[in-house]
Amino acid sequence: MKLFGSFTSPFARHCRIVLLETGQACDFVETDYAASAEASPAKKVPFLEDGELFLSDSAAIIRYLREKAGEPFCADILEYNQFCLINTALDAAINGFILQQAGISAEQLPYLQRQRDRVAAILASLEAQSLPEHAPYNDAQLRLACLLEWGQLRQVVDLAACPKLRAFWQSSRQYGPLADTLPPQ
């Protein structure tokens, strides 16, 4: 089995965490922007090859890895909804970051402000929910930890108004698989 991704991708990181949690052997192949555009129809990382099986989305990869290990992926619809909400925030934050890196401002492109507003609204919604103080974490919570870490690394997620999320992020960094997959600073 091979997982293709980058060490800074929050989506690939979540897959690496699940591999650590489930103890499955897998080669990690560092893949850049150009190579992922050629190798995956989604033109992004991560993607996974396991024999003839090819998966091109982190949610599908995580579900596959969990099921392969005999574990559930998102135990109920509420956890899955939270997972999807966090994915939306992550996609919006990444889109905003890429546009900013390209020199596009919110004044030039109102879509960028909409992405920022989407992230802020989702963070406010998550701040209002109860969060665990320590592991074990479900997949929605792991995805949240990946979002918060990536957001801090790229300086695009402001936790000043979110003390519960900040505390969750700081405590989650102590969990072995999350600590072992921290992106390079």
N, C-alpha and C positions, 0 to 999 in steps of 0.2 A: 504494500500500500504506500502511495506517495501523496503527500499534501504539498501543494504549490502555493506559495504566498510570500509575504514580506514580514519582517519582524516588527514593523510599525503598524501593519494593518490590524485594526481592532477585530475585524471579522476573522482573519486568519488566526489571531491570538485566541479567540474563543474556541476555535477548532483544536488548537494546540493544548488548551486547558482541558478539554474533554478527552483528548488522547492521554494526557497525564492522569486524569481522574480514573479513567477506565483501564489504564495499563496496556493499551494496545500499541503494538510495534508499528511504526510508520516513519518513513523517511521524509524529512522536511526539505523541500527544494526551494531555495530562495529564488524568487521570480520578480523581475522588474516590470514596469509599466508596459514596455514594448513587447516583452515575451508573453505577458498575460493577454495582450490584445491579439496575438497570433494564436495562442493555444486554447483560449476559451471563447465560446460564442458570447458570453456575457462581457468579455473584454475587461475582466477584473479578477482580482484574487479575493479569496482562495478558490482553488479547484482541487478536486481529489480524483485520483485514479486508484482503483482497486481491481486488478485483473481487467475484465472487460467493462467494469462499471466506471462511468465518468460522471461526476457531480460538479456543478458549476455555481453553486450558491451555498453560503455558509450555513444557512438554516437546514438545507437538505443534508449537508455533510454532517452537521451535529446530530440531526435525527438519525441518520444512518449509523453513526458511531455509537450513539446511545443504544439503539436497537440491537446492534451487533454485540454489544456488551450485556444485553438483557436488561437494560435500564430504560425508564420512560424518558421521553422528550416532552417537556411541558405537560405536566400531569393533568391540567384541566384547561378549560377555555379562558379563564381569567389570567392564568399564567401565560398562556399563548398570546392573549391580547396585550399583556404588558410587554412581552417579548417583541411583538410587532410594533408597538408604540415606541419602544427604545430603538428599534431598527429605523423607524422613520426619523427620529432625532439624529441618529448616527448618519444616515444618508444625507439629511439636510445639512448637518455640520460639515460633512466632507465636501458636499457640493459647494457650500459657502467658502470653505477653506481653499478649494481649487480655484474658484473664481477670484478670490482675493489674491492668491499667488500669481494669477494671470494679470493682475493690476486692475481688475474691475471692481468698482466701488458700488455701494448701495445706491448712490446718487445716479450712477450711470445705468444701473439695472435694478429696478424695484424688486425683481425676483430674489435678489440677494437679501434684501431686507425681509422678505417673506420667509426665506429660509431661516434667518436669525430669529424671527418672531416665532416660527414653528418650534425651534429648539428651546427657546425660553419658555413657551407655553407647556411643552412636554416636561421640561425640568420642573416647572411649578407643579404640575400634576403629580409627578413622581415624588416631589418633596412632601406632598400631602399624604402620601401612602406610608404604611408601616414598612420598615426595612430591618432586616436582621442585623444584629450587632457583631455576628461572627458566622463562620461557616458551620454547617453546610449551606451552600447556595444552590438555588435552582437555576435553570438556564436563563430565565429572564434576569435574575440578579447577576449572573455572570456576565451577561451582555451589558448590563448597566455598568458594572465595574470596568468593562472594556471601553465603553463610551466615555466614562469619566476620566479614565487614565489617558486615553487618546486626546480628549478635549483639553486636559491639562498640558500634555506634551506639546500640542499644537497651539496652545493658548487661545482656544476658541470657545471654551465652555467656562463661564463665570459662575463660580459656586458661592460668591459673596452673600447672596440672598438665600442660599440653600444649606443651612447648617446640618440638616439631617443627611443630605446627599454627600456633603463634605465628610461628615463622620463615617458614613458608609464607605466611601471611597478610601479613606485613610485606613479603616480597619480591614477592608477587603485586601489591601496590599500585603497583609500579614499571612494570608492563606497561601499555603505552599504552591499549588499550581498557578495562582495568580502572580505570586512573587517570582516564580521561576520563568514566567513568560513576559516579564516587564519589558517594554520596548526600550531600545537603546536611547539614551538621553542625548 
